[in-house]
């Protein structure tokens, strides 16, 4: 099976410095553990930025997305495998000492936001943002962090752990995450409709393997190990 996902998602997923056609991270290790459970090797490849990855999924060029939030539009081109394998927090990022004071969604009204293209933060917030907020999109998280750091946006919306990891890599210390979280969302594995692997039998096998690994708290161990790996790779 060919798997992929968001390549700017440490410690969950990122490009292997030794082979940039490959993705590594906790999610990569997790889908490969599932592959061992079901007896089918899983190769985790780099297909481009997150927006491109979703287009590849629509075309059926990948068999398994290693981490996606649940949104209604995505049901049009892929099936979600249950249960979810992780919960993540999405937060607002601002410049330290900036003018944004955030406690609730409406505090962002009238401010300029930025995030990564094709990102979702859950159905409810996505709908609110579309109706009430002004948020531009860019191709990568590194670009979004740079835009915020330069003062070209008032805030950034992104998940907590990947944001911290990428900011640390780029030695950006002038930004901070503020709380409460925008959303706490579940991460799922998905199988694109056009993948030849999308059969009732395969979905059941993957779901059973995922349920077993979840009960064993495998993802907790993988996340800890990959946070350590990311730090070592980017230690100065």
N, C-alpha and C positions, 0 to 999 in steps of 0.2 A: 504494500500500500504506500502511496505517496502522500505525505502530510506536509503542511506548511502552516504559516500563521503570521502574526504581526512581528516583523523582524526588529522592531524598536521597542522591545517589551521585556527588558531585563528586570528581575531575574527569571522571568517566565520563558522568554525567547529572545535570542539575538544571534547575529552572524558569527560563525566560528572564525576567529582570527587566523587559524591555520588552513581553513578551507571555506572561502566566502560563499560557496554554493550550498553550504550546509548551515542549518540552524541548530543551536544548542540551547540549553536552559532547562528549567524544571518541567515545562510543558512538553518539550521534546523528549526528555527522559520518561515522562509519564506515558506518552503515546507509544513509545517503544516498549515500555513495560506491558502495556495492553497487547501489543503485537506478540510478545512472548507468551502471554496468557492464551491467546487464541491461535498461536502457531503460525502467524503470518508476519514476516519481517516488515517493519515500518521504516521508511526512509524519510527524514525530515529535511526538506530542501528549501532554499531561498528562492522565492519567485518575484521579489520586488517589494515595494512599500505596501502597506496594509490595503490601500485602495486597489492596487493592482491585484493583490491576493484575492480579494473578493470578486473581481472580474474573472479571474482564473477559475474560481469556484463555480461561478455561474456557467462557465463553458465546460465544466466537468473535467478540467485538466488536472485536478487534484482529488484525492479520495477522502481526505480527512483534514479538517481545520482544527488545529491544536489550540483552541481557546477563542470563543466568541460570546458576546452578550446576546441575550434573547431580545430580538426586535421583530415586529410583524413583517416588515419588508423582506427580511431574510428567510422567512418561511417560504417565499416564492421560489427560492432556488436551492435550499438545503434543509435537511432534517436534523433536528437536535437529538442528541443521545442523552438520556436521563439515567441517573441523577446528575446534577452539576458537580464538577470536581473541585471548585474553589469559589470563594467569595472574595471580591476585591472592592476597595474603596476608591471612588473618584472624588478629587478635591479641587478647590480653587487655588491656583498659584498666583501670587502677587509679588511685586518688588517690595523689599523691606523698606519701610518708611514711606511707602506710597499712599495715595489718597483713598484707595478702595478699602471699605470697611464691610466685611461680609459676615452675615449671620443667617441670611435666608435668601432664596432665589431672587426675590424682587430687588435685593440690594444691588444686583448686577444691571438693572434696567438703566439705560442711558450710557453705560460704559461700553468700551470696545473690547471684545474678547477674541481669543484665538484658540484653535485646537487643530487636531490632525484630520485630514479629509477622510470621510466615510467612517469616522468614529461614532459610536453610539454610547450613550450614558443611561440607557434604559428608556422605555417607552414614554413614561410620564415626563421626565426632564426633557427628552428630545422634543416632545410636543410643545412644552412650555418655551423652550429656547427658540423654536421656529416661529412661534407667535409673538414672543415678547422681548427677545434679546438680539443683539447685533454681534454675531460671531463669525469671523473669517476663518478659512481653513488653509492649511499648508500641507506639503507632502510628508514631512517628517517631524518628529518630536524635537529634534535638535534645532530645526528651523523655528519652531514655535517658541522654544525656550529663548532663542536668540532675539526674536521679535519682542518678547516680553522684557528681556533684559535691556534692550535698547530703548524701551519706552514707547514702542510703536503699537502696543496694546496695553490695556489696563489690567487684564487678567488672562490666565490660561486655564483651560479645563483639561485635566488628565488624571490618570490613576496615580495613586500615591507612590507605590513601590517603584514602578518604572521611571516616574518623574525624578525621584531621589537618585536613582542609579545613573540616569543620563546626565543630570545636573552635576553629579560628582565627577563623572568621566570628563566633562567639559570644564571642570573647575569653576562652575558658576556658584557663587556663594551669596549673591545679592537677592536671591529669590527665596520665598518661603511658602509652604502650604498652609492654608487656613481652614478652620473647621467651624461648624460640623461639615461632614462629607456631603457632597452634592447627592451622591447615591451610593448605596452598597449593593452591588450587582453580582449575580452568579456567572461564573465562566463555564461554558459547555463545550464539549466536543461536537462537531457537526459533520455530516456526510452530505456532500452536494448531490442534488437529484440526478445530475447527468453522469455521476461517477458509476462505473460498472460495479463498484463495490456496494452500491446502495441497493441492498436486497433486504427483505424482512429477516432472513437468517443472519446476515452479517450484522445488521443493527442490533439484533438480540445478543449475538456473541460479544460485541463490543460493550454493550450495556452491562452484561453479566460480569465481564472482566473489570469494568470500571467500578461496579458496585463492590466487588471483592477488594480491589485496591483501595477504595475509599474507606472501607471498614478497617483496613490495616493501617490507615493514616499514612500511606506511602507518599502522598503529595507533600505533607508537612516535612518529611525527611528530605525530599528532593529540593524543596524550596530553600531550606537551610543550606544544603550543600552547594546549590547554585548561586546563592548570595555570596558565599565564601569564594567561589570560583570567579565571579564577576569582580569582586574586590581585588583579588590577586592579579587578575588580568590588567587592571587599570591602576594598580598601585604605582605611585610616583616615587 
